[in-house]
Amino acid sequence: MDKLPILLMILAISGCTTWPTSGENPYTQPDRDQWLELEHHDFELQLLATRGAKLCLPGQYQQLENLYSKARQEAKAGFSDDADITLLEYQTQFGKIQRQMDWLEYHTLCLDPRYSEIELRDRFLLLMRIDNQFAFNRAKLLPDYQQALRRAASILKRQNHWHLQLTGHTDTIGTRESNNQLGMKRADAVRRYLIEQGVDANQITTFSAGEELSVEDPRSRTQRLSNRKVDAKVLVEHHTRSIHRVYSLQDWHAVRESL
């Protein structure tokens, strides 16, 4: 009988050791791939807002924001399985609101398409300039450049009347011929990556300027790096946007369920 209290005490002590000590985080660390996915979805929300979703579809946009915030909180707390479930709900809602915005943008007066397109193009070109440099004598895309290109592709995919011109540049080290070839390799590398992200290959043309436009001080490594890049230019073909009828927002309820 004397052994029972001792046994209970041992069990109590061993049970307590399973709890985190003071200052420990009881949750697992956020999943890195999941966190990168959330960052991309944050950009998608900004893109929808730029297109006018907050104005034209305020309820649906708020629901999408709530799902994103919930998934972010779950991922931050380490509940990756719960976050995955919420992200599936988010993606379903995002697909629906994307189709609704496509219809509104091309068939109603809810948006000012000229303003919306100018802002989209400015944001797109800004993304195309983020970390767009290359290592010496290389055509490999840097990780930050790839991330910016993924976001740029999200815009370009839905702007099928845009045509993108990519021009590769080099520094002045090496022969003119080899630099022309290297500039084309760099432009082609960006083109291939955008196509991998779902962009139509017919929307992109590549060129090489080689070292022709490079102005550099041989003593400045930073200036040489700035010459090893790919520039982007957007040509907009407005005649391809054929609007057969302009609806009013009063017509929206009649087609909303079919989208």
Secondary structure, 3 states (H helix, E strand, C coil): CCHHHHHHHHHHHHHHCCCCCCCCCCCCCCCHHHHHHHHHHHHHHHHHHHHCHHHHCHHHHHHHHHHHHHHHHHHHCCCHHHHHHHHHHHHHHHHHHHHHHHHHHHHECCCCHHHHHHHHHHHHHHHHCCCCECCCCCCCCCHHHHHHHHHHHHHHHHCCCEEEEEEEECCCCCCHHHHHHHHHHHHHHHHHHHHHCCCCHHHEEEEEEECCCCCCCCCCHHHHHHHCEEEEEEEECHHHCCCCCCECHHHHHHHHCCC
